Amino acid sequence: MKFMKLGSRPDTFYTTEALRSVSSEVSSDLIVQVKGSRYLLHKFPLLSKCLRLQRLCSEIPDPQQPQIIQLPDFPGGAEGFELCAKFCYGITITLSAYNLVSARCAAEYLQMTEDVEKGNLIYKIEVFFNSCILHGWKDSIVTLQTTKSFPSWSEELGITSRCIEAIASKVLSHPSKVNLSRSYSRRGKDDASCNGGAESQRHKGWWAEDIAELGIDLYWRTMIAIKSGGRKIPSNLIGDALRIYASRWLLNISKDSIDPDGNKQVESGTELEDLVGDSAAKHRLLLESIISLLPAERSSVSCSFLLKLLKAANIVSASSSSKMELARRVGVQLEEAKASDLLIPYVAQTKETIYDVDIVMEILEQFRLQGQSPATSPAREKDGFERRRRSRSAERGDFEFQERRRSSSASHSSRLKVAKIVDGYLQEVARDVNLALSKFIAVAEAVPEFARLDHDDLYRAIDIYLQVHPDLNKSERKRLCRILDCKKLSMEACMHAAQNELLPLRVVVQVLFFEQARGVMAGGQMAELPTNIKALFSANEDPTRPTASLSTNATVPAEDQWSVSGLKSPKSKLSSTLRMKLAEDGDLEENYANGIAKPSKVKAICSLPTRPKRMFSKLWSISRSTSEKN
């Protein structure tokens, strides 16, 4: 770092009985009170360079008595005043980036201008500041940091703005032409100049670590100057700089911020209840400032970083506009996220849910909106045999169409990824005992049907929700399972669902039917659906709705015909599951109790297969033989 020495005399200031004085054969005739410090000095050397002291002394009626001057609002305190006093006595002083601001403010207060004496302190400080400090990277940053002790004086004197402009110009210049930063010094580099092009390009974000030490107000102004500079800086570098700054000052919010018992906590020893008053306001200002600096370009910052900001926004109670802006940005690049990233803690006085599901719904809505414009094909020529010269506008239209097709393909791929993310998220939030059924279903239905190639992950989430919420009644369980498509379940999921005692009876039978149909189709044949199962499926459906007929010449062996005897076998887990479903059916129990004739639904149920396990064995063997043929 650069420094400048002024004066040549040795330091003769000393302290005695809480007084600062200077060794001299001439007795002191001036007492200056600067806040808590008192100085015994001489009029001649000080008044010859300080216009303010001249005016204050001229206002004292009796100049023969030792004059006492009070300077209660002196900028720079005792340290700044002593620097100016030593300069007046010709004592050697050393100016650097650490004390330049206090010395400049003190000299301005004392009016040590060229009008009083040529080569006065203000002039010398300005020369040093403009020719040395602003040309050095570290000097500019340190000087800018010290301005926070004298904000109004630094703004009025232009110190703050000049430091910011100098820092921005160095960031915007080519890395090989600027002095090395402290980051380079820590990497064992020479703190002189940067001459290696390849090395410079590899560390082109070197400046972010250094300016991350600034307070949020100075950092915000510096980043605005960098972004609005004449030279365009890549948006991903701006994003990296914001990420470094956020990791330096923001709360560390991760997936571990909620313990297994569902209690919300914050890492790094900071509790939620501590974030009140000035602390909460400080973090809120910091967070909202970072959000305002985010580049507009997509993927300039990672989706994970945006979601961490959203978690912090919930904890510090940021404004709704800031949360919505983050939700919009996350929705644009949601396919980059992980399910754990979406676990945003819900912070409220009343204990509702562990995670904020509403903000995730907003993210999914933003994701849906940004992909609503499907690609359309260009209009064809009326005469296909007529050859015409293609104009540039037509070629441009075809190019735009190809771009839209690629965008549409990418949009479809992103929807498939988001569906997986949402199903993984549902498996996590399903463990929350306070999560309402309506919210669970709303999140699941936010994903379009075509985006889920299989429903295994969704089935796992439903199974977890049913286990954690055993008090759901029959209608609520049916409502929950309507979002499940049994045709998209794998064989393993079907086997589990067929024996799942928590699922409604209709879902279990649907699983059995679709698994049988899949097994027969895998063997190249399609068996006729038994009439009792047809009746079971049509019992609660609209009678006007046409039903598809699945028929071939294949026949089902007598041993696989369905009857109620299979339900009576205690050795069959599947049979016990179905029997339990029959027992919980309110209509069935009421009909048996009152001796009423069985409806068509009950008759169909009473003809279920005698050997469910044997049926699955047959389906498994059919699938296996088909795979061996292939």
Secondary structure, 3 states (H helix, E strand, C coil): CCEEEECCECCCEEEECCEEEECCCCCCCEEEEECCEEEEECHHHHHCCCHHHHHHHHCCCCCCCCEEEECCCCCCHHHHHHHHHHHHHCECEEEECCCHHHHHHHHHHHCCCCCCCCCCHHHHHHHHHHHCHHHCHHHHHHHHHHHHHCHHHHHHHCHHHHHHHHHHHHHHCCHHHCCCCHHHHHCCCCCCCCCCHHHHHHCCCCHHHHHCCCCHHHHHHHHHHHHCCCCCCCHHHHHHHHHHHHHHHCCCCCHHHECCCCCECCCCCCCHHHCCCHHHHHHHHHHHHHHHHCCCCCCCCCHHHHHHHHHHHHHCCCCHHHHHHHHHHHHHCHHHCCHHHHCCECCCCCCCCCECHHHHHHHHHHHHHCCCCCCCCCCCCCCCCCCCCCCHHHHHHHHHHHHHHHHHHHHHHHHHHHHHHHHHHHHHHCCCCCCCHHHHHHHHHCCCHHHCCCCHHHHHHHHHHHHHCCCCCHHHHHHHHCCCCHHHCCHHHHHHHHCCCCCCHHHHHHHHHHHHHHHHHHCCCCCCCCHHHHHHHHCCCCCCCCCCCCCCCCCCCHHHCECHHHHHCCCCHHHHHHHHHHHHCHHHHHHHHHCCCCCHHHHHHCCCECCHHHHHHHHHHHHHHHHHHC
